[in-house]
Amino acid sequence: MERLVFTDGMSDAEGNLMTAEMMGMPEGTPVSMDVTVTFAHADGKTTVTVSHIGHESAGTGWEQALDKLEKVLA
């Protein structure tokens, strides 16, 4: 099993950290969020599990991104 752990945040085009409110998101959304991506290999397949702490709707974005990746790799 392999694992990536990183901090996610929103920024402008120059890389300056922005608050959620500046990005049009609900007030109180954290400026940074902890993300853990786990890759489990078995039977010639890889299962990817994403834990994105701090933003309730992050799961939808991850699902869309992984669906697109699956199509590109097919």
Backbone bond lengths (Angstrom), bond angles and torsions (degrees), N, CA, C in turn:
res aa  C-N    CA-C-N  psi(-1)  N-CA   C-N-CA  omega(-1)  CA-C   N-CA-C  phi
1 M - - - 1.447 - - 1.526 108.20 -
2 E 1.312 115.14 139.50 1.462 122.43 176.80 1.523 107.77 -117.42
3 R 1.340 116.14 152.38 1.455 119.74 -178.26 1.518 110.41 -144.09
4 L 1.336 114.89 137.89 1.464 122.47 171.98 1.526 107.66 -112.69
5 V 1.314 116.76 134.93 1.465 121.75 176.27 1.520 106.93 -129.62
6 F 1.340 116.12 126.67 1.458 118.86 -179.23 1.518 110.22 -153.36
7 T 1.317 115.45 169.58 1.458 122.68 176.87 1.512 108.40 -105.90
8 D 1.329 115.76 130.92 1.459 122.48 -178.52 1.526 108.51 -107.88
9 G 1.300 116.57 143.96 1.453 121.11 176.70 1.517 109.75 -155.63
10 M 1.306 116.57 169.35 1.460 121.83 -179.60 1.512 109.57 -102.01
11 S 1.337 116.05 141.78 1.459 120.03 -179.69 1.514 110.33 -143.85
12 D 1.315 115.06 164.51 1.459 120.16 175.35 1.535 108.75 -84.97
13 A 1.318 116.77 -176.11 1.462 121.73 -176.50 1.524 113.25 -61.35
14 E 1.335 116.92 -24.02 1.464 120.93 179.60 1.523 112.36 -92.04
15 G 1.329 117.66 0.35 1.454 121.10 179.14 1.514 115.09 88.79
16 N 1.334 117.43 9.29 1.462 120.92 178.60 1.527 109.78 -77.39
17 L 1.325 117.09 129.56 1.455 122.32 -179.35 1.524 110.42 -60.44
18 M 1.332 116.06 134.94 1.460 121.72 -179.98 1.516 109.22 -121.93
19 T 1.327 115.90 150.14 1.460 119.82 175.73 1.524 108.96 -77.72
20 A 1.320 115.16 162.48 1.461 120.36 178.37 1.528 110.62 -60.68
21 E 1.327 116.26 -40.01 1.461 120.28 -179.37 1.528 111.28 -61.37
22 M 1.343 117.12 -37.03 1.461 121.34 178.32 1.522 111.22 -65.07
23 M 1.332 116.44 -24.82 1.471 121.57 -179.11 1.532 111.59 -95.22
24 G 1.337 116.90 5.18 1.461 120.55 178.92 1.517 113.80 82.72
25 M 1.312 117.49 16.42 1.461 121.68 179.93 1.525 109.56 -95.69
26 P 1.331 116.90 166.04 1.471 119.96 -177.47 1.528 113.06 -59.73
27 E 1.312 115.19 145.38 1.456 121.14 176.82 1.524 109.02 -59.79
28 G 1.311 116.43 140.17 1.451 120.93 178.93 1.513 114.46 94.21
29 T 1.350 116.98 -7.72 1.457 119.56 175.73 1.521 107.83 -66.16
30 P 1.332 118.89 132.40 1.465 120.85 -176.68 1.532 113.14 -60.30
31 V 1.315 116.09 149.49 1.457 121.76 177.13 1.526 110.17 -71.80
32 S 1.323 116.64 -36.00 1.464 120.14 177.44 1.525 109.49 -131.60
33 M 1.322 115.23 151.31 1.456 121.31 -176.82 1.521 109.59 -135.69
34 D 1.315 117.08 143.05 1.458 122.07 178.31 1.523 110.05 -86.20
35 V 1.326 116.35 133.54 1.461 122.23 -178.92 1.529 108.77 -126.12
36 T 1.331 115.76 135.04 1.458 122.01 173.20 1.521 107.60 -126.35
37 V 1.320 116.64 124.80 1.473 122.41 177.54 1.524 106.76 -116.77
38 T 1.331 115.91 122.57 1.461 121.67 -178.66 1.521 109.37 -113.62
39 F 1.328 116.22 134.06 1.461 122.93 177.98 1.526 107.58 -114.62
40 A 1.339 116.73 118.78 1.460 121.29 178.52 1.532 107.82 -114.62
41 H 1.329 117.26 123.59 1.451 122.96 -177.69 1.527 109.79 -101.96
42 A 1.350 116.81 130.22 1.464 121.30 177.37 1.523 109.48 -160.86
43 D 1.297 116.07 135.97 1.468 122.43 175.39 1.530 112.92 54.20
44 G 1.329 116.82 37.94 1.459 120.60 177.10 1.517 114.35 77.78
45 K 1.308 117.35 8.84 1.467 121.44 179.66 1.523 109.37 -125.63
46 T 1.318 115.09 158.59 1.459 120.95 177.56 1.521 109.20 -122.22
47 T 1.321 115.53 128.06 1.460 121.29 175.10 1.518 107.75 -101.38
48 V 1.336 115.93 128.97 1.457 121.95 179.98 1.530 108.34 -108.69
49 T 1.333 115.98 127.52 1.457 121.44 176.91 1.523 107.84 -121.10
50 V 1.349 116.01 129.48 1.466 120.85 -178.17 1.516 109.18 -118.48
51 S 1.326 115.95 129.94 1.458 122.72 173.35 1.523 106.85 -118.20
52 H 1.320 116.33 114.18 1.465 122.40 -177.15 1.525 106.97 -118.60
53 I 1.312 116.46 97.42 1.467 121.87 -174.70 1.526 110.45 -85.13
54 G 1.329 116.25 128.15 1.453 120.16 172.94 1.520 115.50 115.52
55 H 1.320 117.74 -8.75 1.459 119.44 -179.80 1.519 108.87 -143.25
56 E 1.336 116.16 111.45 1.460 121.57 -173.59 1.520 114.27 -59.09
57 S 1.323 118.19 -37.41 1.462 120.28 -174.54 1.523 113.13 -92.69
58 A 1.328 118.04 6.75 1.464 120.17 -179.68 1.523 111.35 -62.25
59 G 1.323 117.15 -30.81 1.467 120.81 -179.51 1.509 112.66 -57.87
60 T 1.322 117.36 -39.24 1.463 121.58 179.19 1.518 110.55 -62.61
61 G 1.310 117.25 -44.06 1.463 121.00 179.23 1.518 111.94 -63.82
62 W 1.341 116.55 -41.59 1.466 120.28 178.25 1.524 110.67 -64.39
63 E 1.342 117.39 -42.15 1.468 120.60 179.24 1.528 110.49 -60.54
64 Q 1.319 116.74 -44.65 1.466 120.64 179.41 1.523 110.99 -63.04
65 A 1.328 117.07 -43.99 1.462 120.64 -179.50 1.522 111.41 -63.99
66 L 1.335 117.26 -43.23 1.462 120.29 -179.37 1.525 111.68 -70.36
67 D 1.331 118.03 -33.25 1.467 120.83 174.38 1.515 110.90 -62.76
68 K 1.328 116.77 -42.69 1.468 120.95 178.06 1.529 110.66 -64.42
69 L 1.331 116.32 -42.05 1.466 119.97 178.86 1.527 110.45 -62.01
70 E 1.309 117.32 -42.01 1.463 121.56 179.42 1.531 110.76 -58.38
71 K 1.327 117.06 -42.48 1.467 121.51 179.31 1.521 111.36 -66.24
72 V 1.325 116.96 -39.47 1.466 120.97 179.62 1.528 110.57 -65.77
73 L 1.320 116.20 -38.05 1.472 120.46 -177.11 1.522 113.49 -81.23
74 A 1.328 117.06 -15.43 1.479 120.53 -177.67 1.514 112.57 -70.16
